[in-house]
Amino acid sequence: SPSTMAAVHEENFLTRPRPQPSILREVHGEEQTLADVILIYGATAFTATSAWVFHDPRDLPPTGTAQAVVFTIVFADIVAGAVANVSRGTDNWYASKPKYVGVVFVVLHGLFLVALQWALSSASAADNSSLPGPGPFFFAIVWVLATVSGLCVLFAPPHIQRVLGMSFLLTFLPLYLGAVPLGVREVPLIHTQVAICYHIKVAFSFPATHFIRDASSPAAPESPSKAGANAAGARGVIRAGNGGADGPVDTEGNQPTAEIGDSDASRLL
């Protein structure tokens, strides 16, 4: 049965939810699986490293240690959030927060772009072209597009949030990749990488609802053990009201109950 399969899945070493320390709950939520943690930090390490390995030497300050450190930390946070917010633990954590928390999260993430603009400022001023540089102008456009998209997704009905978020991302992707319609000169690859990861985090991963939750507890999905208990309770109710009209009566005046199989109970549930 589905509940049995879920219980077996729950026993898996990598997929068993584990309580998280309070200091990590903004990233992991109250509970997180080992598999999700590995994927979150594995993707973060690979993506942040690739930005250094594959970037054009003109895109980053050659002698700016502070700028390099700020870029690495901020960009790694963006990537980690983009992945973590589609995990069950983090999705449930933020689902329990008031709506205004999501609004503040989406809007104030623009400060990340301010820090990244400072870290990448040498790349923004490297060209003498008459067109605006890919720095403040480019990141201002990224902030506007991602913020408007994120707020629209946040206030949309849950069943269309992911579709809406992905639609926004694919609509603006050509602008992030080429930026020709924006009147900006050639945008360095590292700026494009930052813009896409930022948009995914702010306008898709964070504001969209990724897991269906129990109506009685919007912050957390129903666990397999709870589902099993509910099924058992339902079977008990069925037994309590299943006596025939002509059946024998016990000493307390109650009619006996008829047992039904698990498959019958699951269909009734």
DRENLUM-946727 format. One record per residue (C-alpha): z negated, x, y negated. Coordinates in pm, whole numbers, padded with zeros to 5 digits, always signed. Each point is the difference from the previous one (the first is absolute). Layout:
N
ZXY;...
***
This chain:
269
+00000+00000+00000;+00038+00114-00365;-00376+00039-00041;-00016+00223+00310;+00286+00216-00128;-00173+00030-00337;-00325+00103+00167;+00177+00270+00201;+00172+00122-00316;-00336+00008-00178;-00137+00240+00261;+00267+00259-00072;-00153+00321-00136;+00251+00028-00286;+00009-00366-00098;-00370-00090+00017;-00131-00084-00352;-00276+00238-00106;-00249-00043-00286;+00087+00218-00299;-00238+00185-00234;-00048-00169-00336;+00164+00288-00186;+00330-00067+00181;+00008-00378-00012;+00231-00012-00302;+00258+00171+00224;-00095-00109+00354;-00183-00326-00051;-00317-00086+00192;+00167+00066+00335;+00303+00206+00088;+00166+00117+00320;+00044+00366+00086;+00374-00056+00035;+00024-00133-00357;-00208+00287-00137;+00226+00255+00169;+00311-00171-00136;-00140-00031-00352;-00090+00366-00036;+00291+00125+00207;+00250-00179-00226;-00187+00119-00309;+00000+00363+00109;+00368-00004+00097;+00122-00178-00312;-00207+00204-00244;+00106+00322+00174;+00366-00098+00000;-00015-00046-00376;-00083+00369-00028;+00231+00128+00271;+00316-00189-00094;-00026-00027-00379;+00236+00173-00240;-00178+00302-00158;+00077-00149-00342;-00196-00314+00078;-00348+00152+00002;-00170+00242-00240;+00047+00354+00135;-00335+00121-00137;-00203-00317-00050;-00283+00012+00252;-00193-00288-00157;+00313-00212-00014;+00079+00079+00362;-00352-00096+00111;+00007-00328-00195;+00342-00088+00138;-00109+00066+00359;-00320-00205-00024;+00152-00297-00182;+00314-00015+00209;-00201+00027+00323;-00218-00292-00116;+00308-00212-00067;+00146+00071+00344;-00332-00056+00178;-00041-00334-00177;+00354-00108+00080;-00070+00046+00371;-00367-00105+00013;+00052-00332-00177;+00221-00131+00280;-00269+00075+00262;-00225-00282+00118;-00324+00161-00115;+00110+00067-00359;+00191-00326-00028;-00311-00195+00103;-00220+00201-00237;+00199-00084-00312;+00061-00358+00115;-00374-00057-00038;+00008+00106-00366;+00052-00236-00297;+00355-00032-00130;-00079+00184-00323;-00075+00314+00201;+00362-00001+00117;+00126-00047-00356;-00205+00295-00125;+00116+00210+00295;+00369-00068-00066;-00010+00040-00378;-00225+00305-00028;+00193+00193+00262;+00226+00088-00290;-00252+00275-00077;+00126+00174+00313;+00346+00013-00155;-00146+00148-00319;-00158+00278+00203;+00321+00058+00195;+00204+00012-00319;-00227+00273-00132;+00024+00188+00330;+00381-00023-00004;+00043+00049-00374;+00199+00325+00032;+00266-00181+00202;+00024-00268-00268;+00074+00255-00274;+00225+00234+00198;+00330-00153-00117;+00144-00008-00351;+00203-00312+00071;+00015-00267-00270;-00117-00261+00253;-00374-00066+00035;-00181+00216+00253;-00125-00134+00333;-00360+00040-00110;-00185-00258-00217;+00301-00230-00029;+00071+00000+00372;-00363-00045+00106;-00051-00274-00261;+00283-00195+00162;-00147+00064+00346;-00338-00132-00119;+00149-00316-00151;+00213-00083+00305;-00275+00075+00253;-00271-00181-00199;+00201-00317-00054;+00106+00002+00366;-00355+00061+00121;-00147-00283-00206;+00272-00241+00116;-00075+00089+00363;-00376-00023-00055;+00018-00357-00132;+00272-00120+00238;-00090-00215+00305;-00113+00232+00283;+00281-00101+00237;+00269+00134-00235;-00179+00302-00148;+00150+00261+00231;+00352-00138-00032;-00033-00013-00378;-00143+00352-00018;+00277+00147+00212;+00261-00186-00204;-00132+00154-00321;-00002+00347+00156;+00359-00017+00121;+00113-00150-00332;-00142+00288-00203;+00074+00275+00251;+00344+00085-00152;-00168+00051-00338;-00253+00238+00147;+00267+00191+00189;+00265+00031-00270;-00144-00136-00321;+00352-00005-00149;-00030-00357-00136;-00322+00103-00174;+00172+00251-00228;-00201+00292+00136;+00148+00334+00087;-00010+00118+00362;-00339-00069+00148;-00149+00280+00214;-00054-00081+00365;-00375+00036-00031;-00012-00265-00274;+00194-00236+00224;-00236+00069+00290;-00301-00075-00219;+00156-00321-00138;+00083-00143+00342;-00341+00079+00153;-00176-00139-00308;+00197-00324+00011;-00068-00044+00374;-00374+00039-00053;-00040-00211-00314;+00259-00273+00060;+00007-00038+00379;-00275+00165+00204;-00294-00101-00219;+00077-00349-00136;+00162-00152+00310;-00196-00165+00281;+00097+00178+00321;-00228-00170+00256;-00071-00367+00071;-00369-00073-00033;-00239-00257+00141;-00020-00289-00248;-00380+00005+00014;-00009+00371-00087;+00282+00107-00233;-00119+00358-00006;+00031+00073+00370;+00212-00111+00296;-00155-00163+00302;-00106+00260+00253;+00091-00033+00370;-00365-00047+00094;-00035-00280-00257;+00320-00157+00124;-00134+00010+00355;-00324-00161-00109;+00187-00275-00183;+00212-00064+00308;-00312-00024+00215;-00156-00239-00251;+00310-00216+00002;-00004-00015+00378;-00364-00109-00020;+00090-00281-00238;+00281-00109+00230;-00237-00002+00295;-00257-00199-00198;+00243-00281-00071;+00212-00003+00313;-00199-00230+00226;+00185-00298+00144;-00098-00353-00100;-00082-00088+00360;-00156+00332+00096;-00362+00038+00115;-00277+00043-00257;-00274+00264+00016;-00373-00062-00053;+00038+00020-00379;+00283-00250-00013;+00276+00258-00053;+00321-00002+00194;+00089+00322+00181;+00272+00219-00142;+00322+00116+00153;+00081+00372-00002;+00334+00108-00139;+00177+00330+00038;+00029+00272-00264;+00370-00070-00036;-00072-00366-00078;-00261+00097-00257;+00234+00244-00169;+00265-00270-00032;-00248-00239-00155;-00111+00271-00241;
***
